[in-house]
């Protein structure tokens, strides 16, 4: 009774802030929608993008809903059967099967909605940004950012409401606090599952259209980017929305949801110290982070001749600062008890480590992908001797760029772990340390809403540039949108760095949650001992999965792009009026072809990702000897951990190599090494094209894969015992 | 006394066979040297290659000897200091320091000699193969293979004599059998250390020369491969020798040595069952494998119109069959006792698993790199749409090709482990199982001498082709050497598959040896528990090392190739007579430039590889708490294991992507998609060039890195406790 009394306030706070965030999002939608939509020509183009994006997302969501339905049924059956088998308590077993399935469905539904809303706003903000660019850079910047913020706020608020809501519902149904986090892991899995397909489908769509449009348009026909004569140009613009908005929205939705649940599971271990407060702390910390993000978004503005990136950075620093304050307050309030009076200081330090880690990733990403620094200049130099040396240099940069992030993450994990151990003293053992890494992750995710706003800014300004170009606006307007577009490219790269950084930091937290869950079911605290052959083999298979998954994702782009190339060539050949500008190309046909291609291509890697951990777990169960009941659970943990390590490295490689190639090309286009149309530029275009599926398909899909592996093992843990 | 009596026969056998192998090698040298050396023009070219290769190897060996000397001193000091510190027994400690340092020096020296002999024969066989090609394909084939066999026999015999000899010396000095394997781990480390620099230096040399020669010669000047007007052509031919012969020779020398020692360490655990026989079994099994290889090499011959690959395959099957017979015999003789009367049957089965794994890797490599199959055809198809899609397709193939080998290795490890457990029954526990994986590795390495003969066949025939081309022989002679060269490309790819397969299979054996050694020093049997933060962080750093090392290796080729390009362009510009054929280019200048560049470039990755495990181990020692004395040793084990897993995957990726690109180009050159000089061909040349540093620098260096990590941790284990 006392529990329920005192828990009321934090929950009201979390829900209240979430509702404020949603209200702000709606207010921002109204603010954006009231803006001018420019000329008829602009509206025509924007409508075509809108129609294509909505048609694609409708079909993609239909596919995802079907797959989710099938999986929900499988989860229910497995849970009902396996738990019944293990527990000999049919009633309890059925209840848990229902809970897990229901939270899976809820997670999947929320993830779909979050992705859809982000894209819905984005395809309406693009034209308003384009229209505003005709009069004021500041207006254009603010419209794009606030449009993007709708996605950010929606994603973060939805994830809080989902996790918090399920918590309350289960509490009202009478479950004990300490069991609830284990019952809502299905929510994280549902979110991951949808995120995987959204990111894969969107990522394949956007790059197949981009590569296809570029190779025939720019390289063969010699027409500029976004030229209306290119039949694939609308598909390319649609791709920016379905890949970057819908995909990344679903990605970060599941990050925040899964990592929140993981942190709550670890909080259960601290109930002797902080009671239920430790369990709810992650929700409160993140709610305060959302508030900070709202302030951050609202203050951003810039003068006509300022660098818009500086304006965005000011907003980001403010958000980080406010979120650090909120974090310290929440820690003081919730992570303090007589048993550990100073714990809150240590955990606040852990949170700060998370915030600093986020900053570090932003800097590292900039270093490796901006043309102010050595790596991109090296690639640009190598372009002088042709495409082969350009590609070799890019791959070397991509491989190299993994080093510093891994060192940063290592320091963050060890430092927050040591601080966590200090917080509760040696008596609490590893539990306090593990919670320290969880708190650091929460700190890192505090600014998620702002980061996501900056990310969605990317495709909005990209689209705005495309609309300005296609509607034949004067040169100076294009220059303005080009400036915003360049900033958008940077923010997109930063978000990927942030996403992979938080995935890496969260990895350890999610492993620990898994081990806690195994303990919860078996009473045995297992290690993950690589010196056992089954465990080592599973680890090797986990790393291999990352390579195979990447191969599938990259090949899917290649195959799908081929169909676009064939179609564009066909249109150019059969309708010579297109190139003369007297005949309009059939944009819709290209959009349809990419849509079908992307949907078909996302199935294989998706099934691989979901199926592999299940197969490995069940196979290893076959090896169980009487003395080692938990060997399958241990093998699956190794599969997950080493898969995660490899996934982090490969994602960094793909994202940064792709970003560096892109900017090496831009650097040459600015006039170095002969500028546009020089041989060096042609070489750089090859590198950029190679980087496209790296940075926008394989890399981002790997973020989701990592977290999917974590949540799928959390949900299916009972199967492996 | 009884021990010494009964051990005499196996040791006499091992040493006897080793001496027979060396005698055969000398007989083969005489046989090859007696052959005709062709025309004066051919001799002139061959002499230039010889001079360049010997000059390079002299300088490289000088550098390596210096570095080895420094490291030997460091090892001595560390050992003397740390062991003194730990054991409080200065006399014993000094003895061990001396032993380890001496065996390090011996290993380094033998590795250098093995690499040198391989190259010495190769640069003398090339011209004789070229000369023989004028009259008979069979003669040319046999000369090339027998020249290659000198390297194979020398490497395998030297490694047996080294390990066996040290064993005898230490026994005579009065050390107990069960301590000796731990005392000679330095031998494996010395071999690895030299192999690392040989493979790195050679790999950078060969590809910098190749890429440089191709980019200016083939692409810019439009002259064919191996054209005498290209100033870098001699450097390119020298590169084949120093990279493929000297590098790979050192690589396989250390494989056989390190894995032998690892297997002997595990054999120590079985002394209760088989006595010292289990410790010596690996030596005997490999000695019989060498005998089998001699027979295999001697039977190879082919008719004028047969495929030379078929002839080589017949030799390989014979070697595998004989070595399987020998293996079963050795197991029956040495792995049988009253306590375990049927153990030899199970262990024979383990050996067969190793032999089958070798076969499987040969098939898989062929599937992914020959143009008869889907992967290469896919890359060739993608070349139609330009270099970007070609590169994307190649990377997808490279990533995909990791899947089946990992599954094969997983099955081999688990199956041999389970058989090993069966062999000794549950009472022996894991020890019997671990020895099972060691026996499988010995089975796989049984055919090493034959494989290495086929490998060295590659650069010999490559050089023979170059000599024929440069000395203006008639078209039909070139066709003959082209056929041999094509076979050589296949055998080189197969050897890489075999080398990485054996490294993967051996990995688990070497980890277990490390854990045994920690047990030997501390009496604590540690696991490698990834759920501890220090261990997880070390695992992440291990994976990162592989990426960073690859980045260094690939960048080194790029940088060094740039200097070649600049030099070739300079010669073309300053001496226009070269292109007209009236003036001879300055080959020596190019050779010098590549030599200096490669030597400089190999230092950074080499130091990184050697330094990283030491730094990680010592840093983690800083985290030692009183309750976890062995945490640093555990962290280093995780560093090694996850580094190995990542290394295996990346090596497969690099080797097979490179091989597939190479053959996609060859396939197009045969006339598909427009044949030579078509746009598809140009695109394929880009992919091939990107693949050059992949398959001949980064990939092979990673094999060595993996084994270096294993031996360095074995040697430095006492430091981490």
Interface residues (C-beta under 8 A of the other chain):
Chain A: X211 X215 X219 X382 X385 X386 X387 X388 X389 X391 X392 X393 X395 X396 X397 X398 X399 X400 X402 X403 X406 X407 X409 X410 X413 X414 X417 X433 X437 X508 X511 X512 X515 X526 X527 X528 X529 X530 X531 X532 X533 X534 X536 X537 X539 X540 X541 X543 X544 X547 X548 X550 X551 X552 X554 X555 X557 X558 X561 X562 X565 X623 X637 X638 X641 X642 X645 X646 X648 X649 X653 X685 X686 X689 X690 X693
Chain B: X211 X215 X219 X382 X385 X386 X387 X388 X389 X391 X392 X393 X395 X396 X397 X398 X399 X400 X402 X403 X406 X407 X409 X410 X413 X414 X417 X433 X437 X508 X511 X512 X515 X527 X528 X529 X530 X531 X532 X533 X534 X536 X537 X539 X540 X541 X543 X544 X547 X548 X550 X551 X552 X554 X555 X557 X558 X561 X562 X565 X623 X637 X638 X641 X642 X645 X646 X648 X649 X653 X685 X686 X689 X690 X693
